[in-house]
C-alpha cells in the first residue's frame, strides 16, 4: 500500500542519527521535589509486541532496539519517572492500519493506558471500525492523516472526523505546516471536536522553524485545538537539554496557553528520540524550561486528564 505523504518522521530521525544519550537521569524523587508530586500523563508512546505471529508487522517495519518498546518496558519507564497514565499511539511504521495490538493493550491495561488508533481515510469501513474500537477497546482518540489524495480536507478524513465528533473522542492530527489551512477548515466544520496537533507540525531547527511556528500561532486561534509538546529532542540541532528548542516551545505555550498543551515522551526514546532518555525528556519540562508550577501541572497532567482520562482520574 502506498505510504501517505506526511509520514516523514522516520526518515527525519534516521537522518539525524542515533545521537549519544543524555547523562543518566536523576533519581525519580528529584523530578519535582520531595514534597511536590503532581499528576503526570505521557501523551505519546508507541508500543510494540514481541509476538509477531499474533500481531504481524508490515513489510520492512521500523524496529526499536531489542528489548525496548514493549508494554513492560513502558511501565518500567513510567514508574521510574513518576508517570501515572499514558496514551498509546498506534505504531503505523510497524503495524500500519492494523490496530489490534494497540486496542488489545489499551483494553487489557485500563488502569494506566488508553489507545489512540490510526485508520485508513480511503477505506469506507473506517468510520465503523472507529466506533467499534471506541466502544469495545478503551480507544479514546484517533490519529488523523491525509488521504491518498494528499489532502487532509478529504471526504474520507471528514467522515472519520464526523464519527469522532459524535463519539466525543479526540483527534490527533499528524501533518506538517503546509496543512494549516486544511486543519482550520476541518476544525470549523466540526466545532465540538477537540484536536491535538501532534509534534506541533514537526517543529525543528533550521529554515522551516519560523514558518512552522507561524502556523502554530495561527492554529492557536482555534479554541478546540491543543498542542503536543513532544518535539524538543527531535527538533533540536543540539544535545540535551536542547536549548535551541526552548524558545520555540515556550512560544507555543504562550500561543495556546498551558491549559491547551500536553507533554509526550515519544516512547521508546531509544528509537524516536535517541539523544534523550525517557526521564530526561520529562525533566526538560520539570527543570529546564523554567515553567512555573501552574503551567507544569497543566502541561504534564491536567490538560491530558480532561482530554483522555476523565474517567480514570
Buried (B, 14 or more C-beta within 10 A) or exposed (E): EEEBBBBEBBEEBEEBEEBEBBEEBEEBEEBBEEEEEBBBBBBBBBBBBEEEEEBEBBEEBBEBEEEBBBBEBBBEBBEBBBBBBBBBBBBBBBBBBBBBBBBBBBBEBEEBBBBBBBBBBBEEEBBEBBBEBBEEBBBBBBBBBBBBBEBBBBEBBBBBBBBBBBBEBBBBBBBBBBBBEBBBBBBEEBEEBBBBBBBBBBBBBEEBBEBBBEBBBBBBEBEBBBBBBBBBBBBBEEBBBBBBBBEBBBBBBEBBBBEBBBBBBBBBBBBBBBBBBBBBBBBBBBBBBEBEEEBBBBBBBBBBBBBBBEEBB
